[in-house]
Amino acid sequence: MQNCEGGMSNKPTMAVAVTSGGALSADHADIARQQMEAAIKAWLSGKSEHTIRASLGDLRLFATFVRGEDIEDPVDAAIVLFEDGQLAAEAAIADWRADMRESDHQPTSIARRIASLRSLANTMKRFGLGWDLSDVRGPSYSPYARATGPGADAVKAKLDELGQLAVDGDAGHWKTLIAARDYAMLVVLYHTGMRRSSLVGLTWDEMHLGGSRPYVRAVVKGGKTRRMPLSRQCVEALQQWRRLRVSQLGRYAKRDRVFCGVIGTKAGETLTADSVYKRLKYSYGLSGPHGIRHTTATTIFEKTGNLRHVQSILGHRNAATSQSYMDEQGHSTDEAMRVIAEEEPL
């Protein structure tokens, strides 16, 4: 199927046939792909060239956000929306909306992009391939609504659980290695307010774990590099993960990514932003990394009442953006980190 954006490939991909339970099965991949192409063609039918470009662009932007990598083919992008079921789609759209808000997109642009996905879902439903996403227009998905994260107690409980598994488990068992990795990921996310794109992009040579003021240099939005202080708990978690990683996977290069797969063909390979999201949300029942970021902001504000602390640790230029992170209603980043990590000032 060709369109003004360059067309859709005929390469086989995972099946997207909808089962009676609403999930996507692995059967009849070729037929399902043809059905999706037909549905997308119907979705675009009658639209102007400009609207077609905008609609396909919205779909690709969403898929790229979820996957953490560019997805050009419209069918592959649509698969991202439908492959994990309705609840996962709604959660991913909510995270995307929150990320766009944080990036200071206009509310009208955010609403239009979400409307594009809703329109596609309704068309897919007519073809027997999707479900009704009309609820994404409700208050909890409004561009003006505040996204929230899990409670601080839930995050701390999961940190305690993973930390215990990493310490008490068999050092040679893959489950212990996963626990150590995920414990380090979660504590870094929670104590620094780091975005998932920054987390998966961390390399070992950016880690400065020694001295009285340990820190990491992370690549943040816009390709800029930002120095983020690390708590003692972050340092200990990263050192433990590094020891186990070396013992089980072998030595690493300085430019290797900090967080990687640990078993099978994925061992040693960089984790994707999508895999981090699914691990935190579905394996541990917390939220995606963006939700953890909200929890960090809320916890700091509840403890200090200082919006500048929140603005500093999240790296926002505008304090109003930071305020949108609080479930209720800020100086230095080092001070903010110590508040969230419950450490004493130096």
C-alpha positions, -999 to 999 in steps of 0.1 A, spaced: 0 0 0 15 33 -10 8 68 4 22 103 3 46 94 31 64 67 12 43 36 16 41 5 38 65 -24 35 53 -60 29 78 -75 53 63 -100 77 61 -90 113 44 -101 145 8 -110 141 -18 -85 153 -49 -106 151 -72 -97 180 -83 -126 201 -116 -128 218 -100 -115 250 -88 -83 234 -51 -92 234 -31 -97 202 -22 -132 192 8 -146 172 -13 -163 146 -20 -154 109 7 -127 108 4 -121 70 -34 -119 70 -34 -97 100 -9 -73 84 -30 -71 53 -60 -63 74 -41 -36 92 -29 -21 59 -65 -20 48 -77 -4 80 -50 23 78 -60 30 42 -96 34 54 -84 56 82 -66 80 58 -93 78 31 -108 112 22 -82 132 42 -61 159 26 -24 154 19 -15 176 48 -38 157 72 -25 124 60 11 135 68 0 148 102 -19 117 111 9 93 101 34 116 118 13 114 150 13 76 149 50 74 142 58 98 171 38 76 195 54 44 184 89 60 186 81 72 221 71 37 232 99 18 215 127 43 220 137 40 184 125 54 151 96 34 135 88 46 100 64 19 86 28 28 95 18 -8 101 47 -14 124 38 18 142 2 7 146 13 -27 160 30 -8 188 -4 7 197 -23 -26 196 1 -54 205 -2 -55 243 -39 -50 248 -62 -21 256 -50 -13 291 -14 -12 280 -23 11 251 -41 35 274 -12 36 298 13 42 270 -9 71 256 -11 86 291 27 85 294 31 100 260 7 128 269 27 135 301 60 135 282 46 160 256 33 183 284 67 182 300 83 192 267 60 222 266 39 212 236 8 232 231 -23 216 247 -41 218 213 -12 199 196 -13 172 223 -51 169 220 -48 165 182 -22 138 184 -42 118 209 -73 123 188 -54 108 158 -47 76 178 -83 75 190 -95 78 154 -72 50 142 -84 28 171 -120 33 161 -112 24 125 -93 -7 135 -123 -17 157 -145 -17 126 -120 -41 110 -120 -64 140 -85 -54 150 -88 -30 179 -111 -16 206 -127 17 216 -102 42 230 -128 69 235 -120 70 272 -87 87 264 -107 119 260 -117 118 296 -103 139 325 -75 115 333 -62 118 298 -68 155 292 -38 174 281 -44 196 312 -47 167 337 -18 160 360 -1 127 356 7 108 388 32 82 398 31 54 424 33 64 461 67 68 476 59 39 500 53 15 470 86 25 454 105 21 487 89 -13 493 99 -25 458 135 -12 464 137 -31 496 124 -63 479 148 -60 450 178 -50 472 172 -80 494 170 -103 464 202 -89 450 221 -94 483 207 -127 495 203 -145 461 228 -169 446 254 -146 429 256 -170 400 218 -172 393 203 -150 366 174 -139 389 199 -124 413 216 -106 384 182 -92 372 173 -81 407 207 -62 411 202 -45 377 166 -35 383 174 -24 419 201 -1 405 178 12 377 149 20 401 170 37 428 187 58 401 154 68 386 138 76 420 168 95 435 177 115 404 143 120 387 160 109 355 141 103 323 141 68 308 159 80 277 187 93 299 188 61 319 192 37 290 218 60 275 241 59 305 276 46 299 302 34 325 326 62 317 299 87 327 297 72 362 318 89 388 312 68 419 341 77 441 348 107 462 326 126 486 303 139 458 296 111 434 277 120 402 268 109 367 269 129 335 236 121 316 225 131 282 192 149 286 166 165 263 181 184 234 212 163 235 227 183 263 248 168 291 238 173 327 257 165 359 234 147 383 245 139 419 242 103 431 231 93 466 251 67 486 223 42 479 227 48 442 265 43 444 261 11 464 235 -2 440 255 6 409 287 -9 424 269 -41 433 253 -44 398 287 -38 383 304 -66 403 277 -91 395 276 -80 358 314 -86 355 313 -119 373 285 -133 351 288 -114 317 325 -106 316 343 -73 315 328 -43 298 342 -14 278 341 22 292 316 32 265 293 2 272 258 11 284 253 6 321 221 -13 319 219 -43 297 201 -76 292 214 -105 313 201 -138 298 199 -155 264 207 -137 232 200 -103 249 228 -108 275 251 -77 273 228 -59 249 216 -24 258 181 -23 273 156 -3 253 134 24 268 104 2 260 118 -27 280 125 -5 310 90 8 309 74 -27 307 96 -40 334 87 -13 359 50 -12 350 41 -48 343 68 -68 362 68 -47 393 33 -30 392 47 5 397 45 27 366 67 37 338 98 57 345 79 89 339 56 80 368 86 74 390 97 109 381 64 123 393 68 104 426 103 119 430 88 154 425 59 148 448 81 134 476 105 163 475 78 188 476 59 171 504 91 170 525 103 206 518 75 226 504 101 241 481 92 241 444 128 252 435 141 218 448 117 200 425 127 223 395 164 217 402 163 179 403 139 175 373 160 200 353 130 222 343 136 257 331 101 267 341 89 262 376 53 259 363 63 227 345 77 213 378 45 223 396 25 201 372 44 171 386 29 174 421 -1 154 430 -10 181 455 -15 214 441 113 244 452 176 248 459 204 230 446 202 196 429 225 182 456 200 193 483 171 179 464 188 145 459 195 143 497 159 150 504 147 121 483 175 98 495 169 108 531 206 116 535 221 142 559 236 174 543 274 173 538 
